[in-house]
């Protein structure tokens, strides 16, 4: 039996300066007319800096793939993967779920890695459309499957808490590659299994 292939995935090196971020957060709050002199708000700039540092720091992981020795050629799908990211236009969170699937080629993927790939691309200022495509393109490049499908459903607080205040609205994006894009029956099976109406 062939050994699994490992590919270490990590965020490009970018130094985080928490002290500078805390000072900037304090400056922003003051500029917005919010005093940080009270006991309950004194630590807020530091908490803000640490919170955003956490949101923008994905955990490294090993992308473990295995030979598809059985020749499995049906859909592999992970549904309802939690997604949390930050809209790059307002730096407000968006949260939801991702459904990620692929039609295997020569290699198959450790199932937990589908969630890790979503987290990896979500841990940065994002737009949902790009996030959806990045996950699909990356899986296509790494696995060379017959097809990849990614659907993300998310609530954007930049739309629900401010501006239009469209409380309860969700945004749905999808990227289909290979057979899942070209073959209507395969695409319909993917959408049926995700529970998303296409």
C-alpha positions as CSV (number, residue, x, y, z in Angstrom):
1,X,0.0,0.0,0.0
2,X,1.3,3.4,-0.9
3,X,2.1,6.0,1.8
4,X,0.0,9.1,2.1
5,X,1.3,12.2,0.5
6,X,1.8,15.2,2.8
7,X,1.7,18.8,1.8
8,X,2.2,21.4,4.6
9,X,-0.2,24.3,4.2
10,X,0.4,27.6,6.0
11,X,-0.4,31.2,5.7
12,X,2.4,33.3,4.1
13,X,4.7,34.8,6.8
14,X,3.3,38.1,7.9
15,X,4.4,39.6,11.2
16,X,1.6,40.6,13.6
17,X,2.4,43.7,15.7
18,X,-0.2,43.5,18.5
19,X,1.1,46.6,20.3
20,X,0.6,48.7,17.1
21,X,-2.8,47.2,16.5
22,X,-3.9,48.0,20.0
23,X,-2.8,51.6,19.7
24,X,-4.6,51.9,16.3
25,X,-7.7,50.4,17.9
26,X,-7.6,52.9,20.7
27,X,-7.1,55.7,18.3
28,X,-10.0,54.6,16.2
29,X,-12.3,54.3,19.2
30,X,-11.3,57.8,20.3
31,X,-11.9,59.2,16.8
32,X,-15.4,57.7,16.9
33,X,-16.1,59.5,20.2
34,X,-15.8,56.4,22.4
35,X,-13.7,56.9,25.6
36,X,-11.6,54.0,26.8
37,X,-11.1,55.6,30.2
38,X,-13.7,53.5,32.1
39,X,-12.7,50.2,33.7
40,X,-14.9,48.1,31.3
41,X,-13.5,49.8,28.1
42,X,-9.9,50.2,29.2
43,X,-8.9,46.7,27.8
44,X,-11.1,47.0,24.7
45,X,-8.3,48.1,22.3
46,X,-6.2,45.2,23.3
47,X,-9.1,42.7,23.0
48,X,-9.9,44.1,19.6
49,X,-6.3,43.7,18.4
50,X,-6.2,40.1,19.7
51,X,-9.6,39.2,18.2
52,X,-8.6,40.4,14.7
53,X,-5.2,38.7,15.0
54,X,-7.1,35.5,15.7
55,X,-9.5,36.0,12.8
56,X,-6.6,36.5,10.4
57,X,-4.4,33.6,11.6
58,X,-5.3,30.2,10.1
59,X,-3.8,27.1,11.8
60,X,-1.2,25.3,9.7
61,X,-2.1,21.8,8.6
62,X,-0.8,18.9,6.6
63,X,-2.9,18.2,3.5
64,X,-2.9,14.5,3.6
65,X,-3.9,12.7,0.4
66,X,-4.0,8.9,-0.3
67,X,-3.9,6.9,-3.5
68,X,-7.4,6.0,-4.7
69,X,-6.6,2.3,-4.9
70,X,-10.2,1.2,-5.0
71,X,-10.9,3.5,-8.0
72,X,-13.8,5.3,-6.1
73,X,-15.5,7.5,-8.6
74,X,-18.5,8.8,-6.8
75,X,-19.0,12.1,-5.1
76,X,-17.2,12.8,-1.8
77,X,-19.0,15.6,0.1
78,X,-18.5,17.4,3.4
79,X,-21.7,19.4,4.3
80,X,-22.2,22.2,6.7
81,X,-18.6,23.1,7.3
82,X,-18.6,26.2,9.6
83,X,-17.3,29.3,7.9
84,X,-16.2,32.5,9.6
85,X,-14.5,35.3,7.8
86,X,-14.3,39.1,7.7
87,X,-15.7,41.2,4.9
88,X,-12.8,43.1,3.3
89,X,-14.9,46.2,2.7
90,X,-16.0,46.9,6.3
91,X,-14.0,44.4,8.4
92,X,-17.2,43.1,9.8
93,X,-17.7,39.3,10.2
94,X,-19.6,37.0,7.9
95,X,-20.6,33.5,9.1
96,X,-22.2,30.5,7.5
97,X,-21.6,27.1,6.1
98,X,-19.7,25.6,3.2
99,X,-20.5,22.4,1.3
100,X,-17.4,21.1,-0.4
101,X,-17.3,18.0,-2.6
102,X,-15.2,16.4,-5.3
103,X,-15.2,13.5,-7.7
104,X,-11.9,11.7,-7.0
105,X,-9.2,11.1,-9.6
106,X,-6.0,9.3,-8.7
107,X,-5.9,10.6,-5.1
108,X,-8.4,11.1,-2.3
109,X,-8.2,13.5,0.6
110,X,-8.4,13.1,4.4
111,X,-11.9,14.3,5.1
112,X,-11.0,16.8,7.8
113,X,-8.8,18.5,5.3
114,X,-11.9,19.8,3.4
115,X,-12.8,21.9,6.5
116,X,-9.1,22.9,7.0
117,X,-8.9,24.3,3.4
118,X,-12.1,26.3,4.0
119,X,-10.6,27.7,7.2
120,X,-7.3,28.5,5.6
121,X,-8.8,30.7,2.9
122,X,-11.4,32.3,5.3
123,X,-8.8,33.5,7.7
124,X,-8.2,36.8,6.0
125,X,-10.2,39.8,4.8
126,X,-12.4,38.3,2.1
127,X,-15.3,38.5,-0.2
128,X,-17.5,35.4,-0.4
129,X,-17.2,35.0,-4.1
130,X,-13.4,34.9,-4.0
131,X,-13.4,32.6,-1.0
132,X,-15.7,30.1,-2.8
133,X,-13.5,30.1,-5.9
134,X,-10.2,29.9,-4.0
135,X,-11.3,26.7,-2.1
136,X,-12.5,25.1,-5.4
137,X,-9.4,26.1,-7.4
138,X,-7.0,25.0,-4.6
139,X,-8.6,21.6,-4.3
140,X,-8.6,21.2,-8.1
141,X,-4.9,22.0,-8.3
142,X,-3.8,19.8,-5.3
143,X,-6.0,16.7,-6.0
144,X,-6.5,16.8,-9.8
145,X,-10.0,15.4,-9.3
146,X,-12.6,14.8,-12.0
147,X,-14.7,17.6,-10.5
148,X,-15.0,20.0,-7.6
149,X,-18.0,21.7,-6.2
150,X,-18.1,24.4,-3.4
151,X,-21.2,26.2,-2.1
152,X,-21.0,28.7,0.6
153,X,-24.1,30.2,2.4
154,X,-23.3,33.1,4.7
155,X,-24.9,36.0,6.6
156,X,-22.9,39.2,6.2
157,X,-23.1,41.5,9.2
158,X,-22.1,44.4,6.9
159,X,-25.5,43.9,5.3
160,X,-27.6,42.8,8.3
161,X,-26.3,45.2,11.1
162,X,-25.6,48.3,9.1
163,X,-26.6,49.9,5.8
164,X,-29.7,48.2,4.4
165,X,-30.1,46.2,7.7
166,X,-31.5,43.2,5.8
167,X,-31.8,41.0,8.9
168,X,-31.9,37.3,8.2
169,X,-30.6,37.5,4.6
170,X,-28.1,35.0,3.3
171,X,-25.8,35.1,0.4
172,X,-25.2,31.9,-1.6
173,X,-22.2,31.5,-3.9
174,X,-21.0,28.4,-5.8
175,X,-18.1,27.3,-7.9
176,X,-18.3,24.1,-10.0
177,X,-15.2,22.7,-11.9
178,X,-14.7,19.8,-14.2
179,X,-17.5,17.2,-14.4
180,X,-19.6,19.0,-11.8
181,X,-19.7,22.0,-14.1
182,X,-19.9,20.2,-17.4
183,X,-22.4,17.4,-16.6
184,X,-25.9,18.5,-15.6
185,X,-26.7,15.2,-13.7
186,X,-23.5,15.3,-11.6
187,X,-24.1,19.0,-10.8
188,X,-27.7,18.3,-9.8
189,X,-26.6,15.4,-7.6
190,X,-24.1,17.7,-5.9
191,X,-26.8,20.3,-5.2
192,X,-29.3,17.7,-4.1
193,X,-26.9,16.3,-1.6
194,X,-26.0,19.7,-0.2
195,X,-29.6,20.6,0.3
196,X,-29.1,23.8,-1.7
197,X,-31.8,24.6,-4.3
198,X,-30.1,25.2,-7.6
